Amino acid sequence: WTCSHNALVHQSAVDMPVYTVAGVAVEFPFEAYDVQLLYMEKVVLALQRGEHALLESPTGTGKTLCLLCAALGWRRQTEREASTSTAAQHRPVTAWADQGAAGGTGRLPRIIYMSRTHSQLKQVVRQLRMTVHRPTVCVLGSREQMCVHPDVRGKTGVEQVSCCQALVAAQACSFHNELQRRK
């Protein structure tokens, strides 16, 4: 596979290299290696086409940072294009709008980053802070990580799940009940 994007466009306002990747300005906190530019190109192309992408790269090649910078750079550009297009054109900016991926509302899709462990999510947030991007971030946790009910939080595994489900089913969890009331 060849890369058609490896020209450094300019330095950003915060002295960060900016690369043109598949037509998208991507700010990256370091001088990017060819493998990183190729990875970012595949991310951007998949987003532009509204496709899924299954990407892999060896440990230590900066996959997380490449994914974050490419996806957020694409979203920033897509947002700018959407705001400058006239209402009379009603032309979708990307394949996302064509396919109704945003629910047919014309809204930009959300970028959701998921990981199996909290330590991996902490790493993602640390790396995100190295970039110019400041998206809204919400870290969700499992029952084991987040439950505050005193009868549940001391338990683990199946016992914790069973106890929680029993309390919720009996409407005996004041924390869950309050959350439902506020919805």
C-alpha positions in Angstrom: 0.0 0.0 0.0 1.3 3.4 -0.8 0.7 6.7 1.1 -0.3 9.8 -0.8 -0.2 12.1 2.2 3.2 12.3 3.6 3.9 16.0 3.0 4.2 18.1 6.1 1.9 21.0 5.5 2.9 23.3 8.3 3.3 23.7 12.0 0.2 24.3 14.0 -0.3 27.3 16.3 1.0 25.2 19.2 4.1 24.1 17.3 2.7 20.7 16.3 3.3 19.1 12.9 0.2 19.1 10.6 0.0 16.5 7.9 -2.5 16.3 5.0 -3.8 12.8 5.2 -6.3 11.8 2.5 -7.2 15.5 2.1 -7.6 16.1 5.9 -5.4 18.2 8.0 -4.2 16.0 10.9 -2.3 17.6 13.7 0.1 15.1 15.3 2.2 15.8 18.4 5.4 14.3 16.8 7.1 13.9 13.5 5.1 11.0 12.1 6.7 7.8 10.8 5.6 6.4 7.4 3.7 3.6 9.2 1.8 6.1 11.3 0.9 8.2 8.3 -0.4 5.1 6.5 -2.4 4.1 9.6 -3.9 7.5 9.8 -4.7 7.5 6.1 -6.7 4.2 6.5 -8.6 5.7 9.4 -9.5 8.8 7.5 -10.5 6.9 4.3 -12.8 4.6 6.3 -14.4 7.6 7.9 -14.8 9.5 4.6 -16.5 6.4 3.1 -18.6 5.6 6.1 -16.9 2.2 6.3 -15.6 0.0 9.1 -11.9 -0.5 9.3 -9.9 -3.3 10.9 -6.4 -2.0 11.4 -3.4 -3.5 13.1 0.1 -2.4 13.7 2.9 -3.7 16.0 3.1 -2.7 19.6 4.7 0.7 20.2 3.9 2.1 16.8 1.5 4.7 18.1 -1.8 3.2 17.1 -3.8 5.0 19.8 -2.4 8.4 19.0 -2.8 7.9 15.3 -6.4 6.8 15.6 -7.3 9.7 17.9 -5.5 12.4 15.8 -6.9 11.1 12.5 -10.5 10.6 13.7 -10.6 14.0 15.5 -8.9 15.8 12.5 -11.5 14.2 10.2 -14.3 15.2 12.4 -13.0 18.8 12.7 -12.8 19.1 9.0 -16.2 17.5 8.4 -17.7 19.9 11.0 -16.1 22.9 9.2 -17.4 21.7 5.8 -20.9 21.1 7.2 -21.0 24.6 8.7 -19.9 26.3 5.4 -22.2 24.4 3.1 -25.4 26.2 2.3 -28.7 24.9 3.4 -30.0 25.0 -0.2 -27.4 22.5 -1.3 -28.5 19.8 1.1 -25.5 17.9 -0.1 -24.0 15.4 2.4 -20.4 16.2 3.4 -19.4 12.5 3.7 -20.6 9.0 3.1 -22.0 9.1 6.7 -24.8 11.4 5.7 -25.5 9.3 2.5 -25.9 6.2 4.5 -27.9 7.8 7.3 -25.2 6.8 9.8 -26.2 9.9 11.9 -29.8 8.7 12.0 -30.7 10.8 9.1 -30.5 14.0 11.2 -27.6 15.6 9.3 -25.6 15.6 12.6 -22.0 14.6 12.6 -21.4 11.1 14.0 -20.0 10.7 17.5 -16.6 9.2 18.0 -16.8 6.5 20.6 -13.5 5.0 21.8 -13.9 1.8 23.9 -11.4 -0.3 25.7 -11.6 -3.3 27.9 -9.8 -1.9 30.9 -9.7 1.3 32.9 -5.9 1.3 32.6 -6.1 1.3 28.8 -8.6 4.2 29.0 -6.3 6.2 31.2 -3.6 5.8 28.6 -6.0 7.0 25.9 -6.9 10.1 27.9 -3.2 10.8 28.6 -2.4 10.6 24.9 -5.4 12.7 24.0 -4.0 15.4 26.2 -0.8 15.5 24.1 -2.9 16.6 21.1 -4.6 19.9 20.2 -8.0 18.2 20.5 -10.3 18.8 23.5 -13.4 16.7 22.8 -16.0 16.0 25.5 -14.9 12.8 27.2 -17.0 10.5 29.3 -15.4 7.4 30.9 -17.9 4.7 31.7 -17.2 1.9 34.1 -18.5 -1.5 35.0 -20.5 -2.3 38.1 -17.3 -3.4 39.8 -15.6 -0.1 39.1 -18.5 2.3 39.7 -21.2 0.8 42.0 -21.5 2.8 45.2 -24.2 0.6 47.0 -22.6 -0.7 50.2 -24.1 -4.2 49.9 -22.8 -4.6 46.3 -19.4 -2.8 46.1 -17.7 -5.2 48.4 -18.6 -8.2 46.3 -16.9 -9.4 43.1 -17.8 -11.3 40.0 -21.0 -13.3 39.7 -21.9 -12.6 43.4 -21.7 -8.8 42.7 -23.8 -9.1 39.5 -26.5 -11.2 41.2 -26.7 -8.9 44.2 -27.0 -5.9 42.0 -29.6 -7.4 39.8 -31.7 -8.6 42.8 -31.6 -5.1 44.3 -32.6 -3.4 41.1 -35.4 -6.0 40.4 -36.8 -5.4 43.8 -36.4 -1.7 43.4 -34.4 -1.8 46.6 -31.3 0.1 45.3 -31.8 3.7 46.2 -29.0 4.8 43.9 -30.6 3.1 40.8 -34.0 4.4 41.8 -32.8 7.9 42.0 -31.0 7.6 38.6 -34.2 6.4 37.0 -36.2 9.2 38.7 -33.9 11.8 37.2 -34.1 10.5 33.7 
